[in-house]
Amino acid sequence: MFTILKPVSIPMVKSKPNRPLILFTWTILGAILGVSLVFGNVYLKELKEKWNENA
């Protein structure tokens, strides 16, 4: 049913997460989300005011 492609070997170097890359990525994504929320909130308030004026 299953076929062994190559025998198991122990890695020579331990693998670990790249913490600086993770930190940088989430910092940039958080900044983009924060700026989007601020400007989006201002835009939606202006849009709501214009909607109420026309109604």
C-alpha positions, 0 to 999 in steps of 0.5 A, spaced: 500 500 500 505 505 501 512 505 498 518 508 502 521 513 497 528 514 501 530 511 508 529 516 514 535 520 516 537 525 522 537 532 520 544 535 521 542 542 523 536 543 527 530 547 524 527 553 527 522 559 526 525 565 523 523 570 528 525 576 525 521 575 519 515 573 522 516 579 527 517 584 521 511 581 517 506 581 522 508 589 524 507 591 517 501 587 516 498 590 523 500 597 520 497 596 514 491 594 517 491 600 522 492 605 517 486 602 513 481 602 519 483 609 520 482 612 513 476 607 512 473 610 518 473 617 516 471 615 509 465 611 511 463 617 516 463 622 510 459 617 506 454 617 511 453 624 512 453 625 504 448 619 504 443 623 509 444 630 506 441 627 499 436 623 503 
